[in-house]
Amino acid sequence: PGSEIGGDSVGINFGNLDLPRFKINFPPFMYRGFGFFNFFSNVGFFIFLVFSLLIITIAGERVKNISESVEDNIIRKLIIGAVLFFCFPIIAILLAITIIGLPIAIVFFGIALLLGFAAFCAYIGRKVLELLNSTANIYGEFAVGAIVFAITMTTVHPSWWIGAALAIISLGLAFDTVFGKKVNGVKS
């Protein structure tokens, strides 16, 4: 029982149930041990940083407001972020029926993700700077937070857990802070 992969017979045995185990060979540049980051994490994180800095430049006050509201009703923000994170593929498929809907949804989702990411990095950066008895503007807070996440993503394996958690928190922050305050009648 099992499978033959590359001449080796492999499998997982659960009592009387035999399940095949598959070995996937990735190119060497995709392994975590190759350099400080692997290629895809490096490029993806850099692109996120550049676009987040653009968001901060365009909407710096909004990013600051969102970063200051991270601790307010965090459970609601996590739930909203998780629902959006896991339901976005379904929403995207439904919006693919219309030609205009899908690009708008993807752009809107991307902006919300970047806005939340910038705000959460600024929040983490502010907390680190407070521990060091230091202060900085929103760009400095963002830079410190981004460095914390870069280090975390290189030390935690698998790093996609950190990326998924960051996406969930980012979406929850952006959507709850932007839309939640308007629903409650308070302008942000």
C-alpha positions in Angstrom: 0.0 0.0 0.0 1.1 3.5 -0.7 2.6 5.2 -3.8 5.7 4.9 -5.8 7.3 8.3 -6.3 10.7 8.6 -7.9 11.4 4.9 -7.4 10.6 5.1 -3.6 7.5 3.6 -2.1 5.9 5.9 0.4 2.7 6.0 2.4 1.0 6.8 5.7 -0.6 4.1 7.8 -3.5 4.8 10.1 -4.4 1.4 11.4 -6.1 -0.3 8.5 -6.3 2.8 6.5 -3.3 3.5 4.2 -3.0 7.0 2.8 -0.4 8.0 0.2 2.1 10.6 1.1 3.4 12.8 -1.7 6.8 14.4 -1.9 6.9 17.5 -4.0 10.4 18.7 -5.2 10.6 22.4 -5.3 13.4 24.3 -7.1 16.3 25.2 -4.7 15.5 28.9 -4.7 12.1 28.2 -3.1 13.5 26.6 0.0 13.6 28.6 3.2 17.2 27.9 3.7 18.4 29.7 0.6 19.3 33.3 1.7 17.6 35.6 4.1 14.2 35.3 2.4 13.2 33.0 -0.4 12.7 34.8 -3.8 8.9 35.0 -3.7 8.6 36.2 -0.1 11.3 38.8 -0.8 9.6 40.3 -3.9 6.1 40.0 -2.5 7.0 41.7 0.8 8.9 44.4 -1.1 5.9 45.1 -3.3 3.6 45.3 -0.2 6.0 47.7 1.4 6.1 50.0 -1.6 2.4 50.1 -2.1 1.8 50.5 1.7 4.1 53.5 1.6 2.0 54.9 -1.2 -1.1 54.4 0.8 0.5 56.1 3.8 1.5 59.0 1.5 -2.0 59.4 0.1 -4.1 58.6 3.3 -1.6 59.1 6.1 -4.2 60.5 8.6 -6.6 57.5 7.9 -3.7 55.0 8.4 -2.9 56.8 11.7 -6.5 56.6 12.8 -6.8 52.9 11.9 -3.5 52.1 13.7 -4.7 53.9 16.8 -7.9 51.8 16.9 -6.3 48.4 16.6 -7.1 47.5 20.2 -10.7 48.7 20.1 -13.0 45.7 19.6 -10.3 43.5 18.2 -12.4 40.3 18.3 -14.9 41.9 15.9 -12.1 43.0 13.6 -10.6 39.5 13.6 -14.0 38.0 12.7 -14.6 40.5 9.9 -11.1 39.9 8.6 -11.5 36.1 8.7 -14.9 36.2 6.9 -13.5 38.5 4.2 -10.3 36.5 3.8 -12.1 33.1 3.4 -15.1 34.4 1.4 -13.2 36.6 -1.1 -12.6 33.7 -3.6 -16.4 33.1 -3.6 -17.2 36.8 -3.9 -14.6 37.0 -6.8 -16.2 34.1 -8.6 -19.7 35.6 -8.2 -18.4 39.0 -9.4 -16.6 37.4 -12.4 -20.1 37.1 -14.0 -20.0 40.8 -14.6 -17.1 42.2 -16.5 -16.7 45.3 -14.4 -17.4 43.8 -11.0 -14.3 41.5 -10.7 -11.6 44.2 -11.3 -13.4 46.6 -9.0 -13.6 44.0 -6.2 -10.0 43.0 -6.6 -8.8 46.6 -6.5 -11.1 47.4 -3.5 -9.9 44.3 -1.7 -6.2 45.1 -2.5 -6.6 48.7 -1.2 -8.2 47.5 2.0 -5.5 44.9 2.5 -2.8 47.5 2.0 -4.5 50.1 4.2 -4.9 47.5 7.0 -1.3 46.3 6.5 0.1 49.8 6.7 -1.9 50.6 9.8 -1.0 47.3 11.6 2.7 47.8 10.8 2.4 51.3 12.2 0.7 50.0 15.3 3.4 47.3 15.9 6.1 49.9 15.2 4.5 52.3 17.7 4.4 49.6 20.4 8.1 48.7 19.8 9.1 52.3 19.9 7.1 52.8 23.1 9.1 49.9 24.6 12.3 51.7 23.6 11.0 55.0 25.0 11.2 56.5 21.5 8.7 58.1 19.1 8.5 58.5 15.3 6.1 59.8 12.7 3.9 57.4 10.8 6.6 56.4 8.4 9.0 55.6 11.2 6.4 53.5 13.0 5.6 51.7 9.7 9.3 51.0 9.0 9.8 49.5 12.5 6.6 47.4 12.2 7.6 46.2 8.7 11.1 45.2 10.1 9.4 43.2 12.9 7.2 41.4 10.4 10.2 40.7 8.1 12.1 39.1 10.9 9.0 37.2 12.1 8.4 35.8 8.6 12.0 34.6 8.3 12.0 32.9 11.7 8.5 31.3 11.9 8.1 28.3 9.7 5.8 28.0 7.7 5.9 31.8 7.1 2.6 31.7 5.2 0.8 31.5 8.6 2.2 34.9 9.5 1.1 36.2 6.1 -2.4 34.8 6.4 -2.8 36.1 10.0 -1.5 39.5 8.8 -4.0 39.5 5.9 -6.9 38.6 8.2 -6.0 41.3 10.7 -5.4 43.9 7.9 -8.7 43.2 6.3 -10.6 43.4 9.6 -8.9 46.6 10.6 -9.6 48.3 7.2 -13.2 47.2 6.8 -14.2 47.6 10.5 -12.6 51.0 11.0 -13.7 52.5 7.6 -17.2 51.0 7.5 -17.9 50.2 11.1 -17.6 53.8 12.3 -19.9 55.0 9.5 -22.5 52.4 10.5 -22.3 53.6 14.1 -22.7 57.2 13.0 -19.2 58.3 13.8 -17.0 59.8 11.1 -13.4 58.6 11.0 
